[in-house]
Structures are given as structure tokens and as C-alpha cells.
Amino acid sequence: MWKSVYISGATGSENGIILADEEYKGSCRVTLEKCPKYYAITCGVYGAMVHTVFCGEADYSDKYTAIKKELQEFIDKDTTDQEELEFYDRFTSKYF
């Protein structure tokens, strides 16, 4: 279950206003920010990966939902170290 860690009016790592900030099982986090000219989605798996995706008005919501889904599936799956590295590579190549 995703848990909201959102703080109203807070500024995110891309200096935008945070619209959503969620954590999954104490293992990963996804933050959505509204910046002056774009939306930023910063996500990470604690201790392993941090990645930021920049989006427009038309696609930020769909990307945010898709990123959360993929990270949740990854966290819920048993993986080897090699499979984790392959996931991070695919994930960061898919969401740029």
C-alpha cells in the first residue's frame, strides 16, 4: 500500500510545488512536482536508484501512475542483484 508523505506547500528537489509524494513499503518513493514550465516526477528505490522524469501537462498523470505501478511490482518481486540492475537500466531508459 502506498503511503502519502506529502507536506502541503512544500518545495521539491526540482524547486517545484509538490502535488503528490508517496512511499511504498519503506522501500521506494515517488514525488510529483509542478514547476513553472513542466512537471517533474522524482522517484527512487532507497539505497539503489534515484531518477527524475520531466513531463508536460498532457502526460504527467499517466506517467506518475505508470511509474508507481512499475516500482510497486519491482519491490514486490524477489530479484537477484543482476535482475535489479537490469530493472534500473530498463526503467531509466523507458522514463526519460
C-alpha positions in Angstrom: 0.0 0.0 0.0 1.3 3.4 -1.0 1.5 5.9 1.9 1.3 9.6 1.4 4.2 11.5 2.9 3.0 14.8 1.2 3.6 18.0 3.0 1.3 20.8 1.8 3.1 23.7 0.1 6.5 22.0 0.2 9.1 22.6 -2.5 10.6 19.6 -4.2 14.1 18.7 -5.4 13.3 20.4 -8.8 12.1 23.6 -7.0 8.5 23.0 -7.9 5.5 22.8 -5.7 4.9 19.2 -4.5 1.5 17.9 -5.7 1.9 14.3 -4.5 4.6 12.5 -2.5 4.2 8.8 -1.8 6.2 5.9 -0.3 5.8 2.2 -0.8 6.7 -0.3 2.0 9.6 1.9 3.2 11.5 0.8 0.0 10.8 3.4 -2.6 9.3 6.9 -3.1 7.7 8.9 -5.9 7.2 12.7 -5.8 5.3 14.8 -8.3 6.1 18.5 -8.6 4.5 21.3 -10.6 7.4 23.5 -11.9 6.9 26.8 -13.8 7.2 25.2 -17.2 6.9 21.5 -16.7 6.1 18.7 -14.2 8.8 16.7 -12.6 8.5 13.1 -11.2 11.3 12.1 -9.0 11.4 8.5 -7.9 13.8 6.2 -6.3 14.5 2.9 -4.7 16.2 3.6 -1.3 19.9 2.9 -1.4 19.9 2.0 -5.1 18.5 4.4 -7.6 17.1 8.0 -8.0 15.7 9.2 -11.3 13.8 12.3 -12.4 11.4 12.4 -15.3 10.2 15.7 -16.9 6.7 15.8 -18.4 4.2 18.2 -19.9 0.6 18.9 -18.9 -0.8 16.2 -21.2 1.1 13.2 -19.8 2.3 13.8 -16.2 -0.6 12.0 -14.6 -0.3 8.9 -16.7 3.4 8.7 -16.2 3.1 9.2 -12.5 0.7 6.3 -12.3 2.8 4.0 -14.5 6.0 4.7 -12.6 4.2 3.9 -9.3 2.9 0.6 -10.7 6.3 -0.5 -12.1 8.1 0.4 -8.9 5.5 -1.5 -6.8 5.7 -4.6 -9.0 9.5 -4.5 -8.7 9.5 -4.1 -4.9 7.0 -6.9 -4.5 9.2 -9.3 -6.6 12.2 -11.3 -5.4 15.1 -10.4 -7.6 18.8 -11.1 -7.9 21.3 -8.3 -7.9 21.7 -8.7 -11.7 17.9 -8.5 -12.2 17.8 -5.4 -10.1 20.5 -3.7 -12.2 18.6 -4.7 -15.4 15.4 -3.3 -14.0 17.1 0.1 -13.1 18.6 0.2 -16.6 15.3 -0.5 -18.4 13.3 1.8 -16.1 15.5 4.8 -16.5 15.7 4.2 -20.3 11.9 4.0 -20.5 11.2 7.1 -18.4 13.4 9.9 -19.5 
